[in-house]
Amino acid sequence: MVPFFISALVGVLKKIILKMKKKKKLVKTKKRIPSKIKGFPLRILRPVADFLTQEVLRLEKKKKDIAEEDPFIDSRRVSDNASPDTDVVEQIGHARAKALESQINRKLIQVKKALTRIKIGKYGLCEKCGRMIDTDRLMIMPETTICIKCEKKKGR
């Protein structure tokens, strides 16, 4: 589900990128971002940063919920002489919880990295080649830090 504000900003982002390409430079941003570093205007980044902050909170809550569902955390499990089929169910439940937790941790790292890039003024710039990341890609994955070309090279 793409948040409303991101889809509403697509047109604005495309216009800004078009202007940046014509001027062959990026627009300087204002608050909290040093003026030497160039990137998207703050009025565009603020809603993205708010969304990413909410995403961090949502992922941390989901991580906590999954950890509580892990059958290995249950204190009664140690004293229970369960049948083999119950033990298998616990093993599968534990493996599922660990896999989901690992996936959430990776996503959290990506989102926090994107928030950091917003703060330093490099959001929307590929960390590999330094070019602008396509706005359509940023709309779908606001936490991305690599352009599609570099992502394809990485996959090879």
ZISUL-V166186 format. One record per pair of residues at least 12 apart in sequence whose C-alpha atoms are under 10 Angstrom apart, sorted by the first residue. I is the first residue (numbers start at 0). GAP is how many residues later the second one is. D is the distance in whole Angstrom. If there is no record, write none. Layout:
I/GAP/D, I/GAP/D
This chain:
0/139/9, 1/137/8, 1/138/7, 1/139/9, 1/140/10, 2/45/10, 2/48/8, 2/136/9, 2/137/10, 4/39/10, 4/42/7, 4/43/8, 4/46/9, 4/134/10, 5/38/9, 5/41/8, 5/42/7, 5/45/9, 5/132/9, 5/133/6, 5/134/9, 5/136/9, 6/129/9, 6/132/7, 6/133/9, 7/131/10, 8/35/7, 8/36/10, 8/38/9, 8/39/10, 8/126/10, 8/130/9, 9/34/10, 9/125/7, 9/126/8, 9/128/9, 9/129/7, 10/124/9, 11/32/8, 12/27/8, 12/28/9, 12/31/8, 12/121/10, 12/122/7, 12/123/10, 12/126/10, 13/120/9, 13/121/7, 13/122/9, 15/24/8, 15/25/9, 15/28/10, 16/23/9, 16/115/8, 16/117/9, 16/118/9, 19/19/10, 19/20/10, 20/111/10, 24/13/8, 24/14/9, 25/12/6, 25/13/6, 25/14/7, 25/15/9, 25/106/10, 26/12/6, 26/13/6, 26/14/6, 26/15/10, 27/12/7, 27/13/7, 27/14/9, 27/93/9, 28/12/5, 28/13/6, 28/14/9, 28/15/10, 28/16/9, 28/92/8, 29/12/6, 29/13/9, 29/91/10, 30/88/9, 31/86/10, 31/87/7, 31/88/8, 31/89/9, 32/85/8, 32/86/6, 32/87/6, 32/88/6, 32/89/9, 33/85/9, 33/86/7, 33/87/7, 34/86/9, 35/85/9, 36/83/7, 36/84/6, 36/85/7, 37/82/9, 37/83/6, 37/84/7, 37/85/9, 37/87/10, 38/78/10, 38/79/9, 38/81/9, 38/82/5, 38/83/6, 38/84/7, 38/85/7, 38/86/8, 38/93/9, 39/78/9, 39/81/8, 39/82/8, 39/83/7, 39/84/7, 39/85/9, 40/80/9, 41/76/9, 41/77/10, 41/79/9, 44/70/10, 44/73/7, 44/74/9, 44/76/9, 44/78/8, 44/79/10, 45/72/9, 47/66/10, 47/67/9, 47/70/9, 47/75/10, 47/90/10, 47/91/9, 47/94/7, 47/95/9, 48/62/10, 48/65/9, 48/66/6, 48/67/10, 48/69/7, 48/70/9, 48/93/9, 48/94/10, 49/65/9, 50/60/10, 50/64/10, 50/91/9, 51/56/10, 51/58/10, 51/59/6, 51/60/8, 51/62/8, 51/63/7, 51/90/8, 51/91/7, 52/58/8, 52/59/8, 52/62/8, 54/52/10, 54/53/8, 54/56/8, 54/57/10, 54/88/10, 55/48/10, 55/51/9, 55/52/6, 55/53/9, 55/54/10, 55/55/7, 55/56/7, 55/59/10, 56/51/9, 57/50/10, 58/42/10, 58/45/7, 58/46/8, 58/48/8, 58/49/7, 58/52/10, 59/41/10, 59/44/8, 59/45/9, 59/48/8, 61/38/10, 61/39/9, 61/42/8, 62/34/9, 62/35/10, 62/37/8, 62/38/6, 62/39/9, 62/40/10, 62/41/7, 62/42/8, 62/45/10, 63/37/9, 64/32/10, 64/36/10, 65/28/10, 65/30/9, 65/31/6, 65/32/9, 65/34/8, 65/35/7, 65/38/10, 66/27/9, 66/30/7, 66/31/8, 66/33/9, 66/34/8, 67/29/9, 68/24/8, 68/25/9, 68/27/10, 68/28/7, 69/20/8, 69/21/10, 69/22/10, 69/23/6, 69/24/5, 69/25/9, 69/26/8, 69/27/6, 69/28/8, 70/16/10, 70/18/9, 70/19/6, 70/20/8, 70/21/9, 70/22/6, 70/23/6, 70/24/10, 70/26/9, 71/18/7, 71/19/8, 71/21/8, 71/22/6, 71/23/10, 71/25/10, 72/21/9, 76/13/9, 106/36/8, 107/35/9, 108/34/9, 109/32/10, 109/33/6, 109/34/7, 109/35/8, 110/30/10, 110/31/8, 110/32/5, 110/33/8, 110/34/10, 111/31/8, 112/30/8, 112/31/9, 112/32/8, 113/28/8, 113/29/5, 113/30/7, 113/31/7, 114/27/10, 114/28/8, 116/26/10, 116/28/8, 121/23/9, 122/15/10, 122/19/9, 122/20/9, 122/21/9, 122/22/7, 123/13/10, 123/14/7, 123/18/9, 123/19/9, 123/20/8, 123/21/7, 123/22/9, 123/23/9, 124/19/10, 124/20/7, 124/21/8, 124/22/8, 125/18/9, 125/19/6, 125/20/5, 125/21/5, 125/22/9, 125/23/10, 125/24/8, 125/25/10, 126/17/10, 126/18/6, 126/19/6, 126/20/8, 126/23/9, 127/17/9, 127/18/7, 127/19/8, 127/21/10, 127/22/7, 127/23/9, 128/17/8, 128/18/8, 128/20/9, 128/21/7, 129/16/9, 129/17/9, 130/15/9, 130/16/8, 131/13/10, 131/14/9, 131/15/7, 132/12/8, 132/13/7, 132/14/5, 132/15/7, 132/16/9, 133/12/10, 133/13/7, 133/14/8
